[in-house]
Amino acid sequence: MIDGFVVDRLIGSGGFSDVFLFEQQSPRRRVAVKTLLPADLSHRQRAAFSAEADVMARLSTHPYIVTIHQTGVAHDGRPYLVMEYCSRPSLSERYKRRPLSVVDALRVGIRLAGAVATAHSFGILHGDIKPSNVLTNDYGWPALADFGIASDVAAARRPAGVDAATETDETIGISVPWAPPEMFVDVPMPDVRSDVFSLAATIHTVLAGRTPFEVAGGPNGTADLIARIQRGQLTPIWREDVPSSLSAALAKAMSPRRDDRFSSAVEFARALQQVERELGAEPTAIEVPVDEGIGSEVGGDAGGNGELDATGGGGAGPSGATLEASAPRIPVVPTTRRRIAVAVLVAVLAVLSIGAVVLAVDLGAAALLR
């Protein structure tokens, strides 16, 4: 029971949490409510749930991150999150029905890259980017979900009916098919490039219709996938409409060596924008915040005085992972600055035009007086 909300139905369930569809009474709207299960609900899990709710509240103004409306504790003592209800199929459901077109996959990838870069700017690593964590809202936009909560509290989930190639490894708490090799060590030390790997693996999946290191007809258990990920044994997409430049960008982002990957989500997004240009499409904007002085809608021609620090100052992610402070700063030109520059130029031209008209009138009048 949650005051002011009427439960409709269960819409998702995992090893540590349930998600219900509720009707909020005021303001009246449908919302998704995530609650922790009562079994083994430790103080640490409660604290992690609360801390991640605070993180999500800071990030949820981003257009491609799930919005958090409020948090609380239900009558039975379980904490809950009231979130935006994304009614359309998740990215996982979409690619399993039919792989995405190249144009759609590029657009989704760039939009998600902006969301991931925004999280990084706040010192937050997602740590569990995969198709099932990318929801779709009523407008058809991707909405990245489960920041930290999934990886810290409820990562060891394996929904019924999922085969070995898409299972979650319960011992290391990560989603193996989309995880970078640095996660398969005794003490994982992920950084922003780890999220880039998982984002690229997600885009590869929705294009290929299977996970990046899965081999059709071959052994695809956890150990098999980990071995291929560590060797960088990427399975080709085998689609004639996928440009070689896109395959190359995905392969670079999923390199087994972190130093060989794109250094940030924005850099990866720019590589995807370049593929859009090659296809004759308008580049999708990279949405990153401007208020923190780190950028704005970043186009592929960005450059200039503004800077985006994708490391977020070396802050710690929700699972205690430290972002690499040495990652390079990426130049951008905030949209606001461009608009101000254009406005100033227009004003100057207007003044010059008016001056020219006044001068012409004066000259004409002088001629008549003669």
ABEGO torsion letter per residue (X at the ends): XBBGBBBABBABBBAABBBBBBBBAOBBBBBBBBBBBABGBBAAAAAAAAAAAAAAAAAAABAABBBBABBEBBAAGBBBBBBBBBABBBAAAAAAABBBBAAAAAAAAAAAAAAAAAAAAAGBBAGABBAAABBBBAAGBBBBBGBGAAAAAAABBBBBGBBAAABBBAAAGBBAAABBAAAABABBBBBAAAAAAAAAAAAAAAAAGBBAABBBGBBABAAAAAAAAAAGBBBBAGBAABBAAAAAAAAAAABABAAABBABAAAAAAAAAAAAAAAGBBBBBBBBBAAAGAEBBBBAABEEABBBBAAGGGBBBAAGBBBBAABBBBBBBBAAAAAAAAAAAAAAAAAAAAAAAAAAAAAAAAAAAX
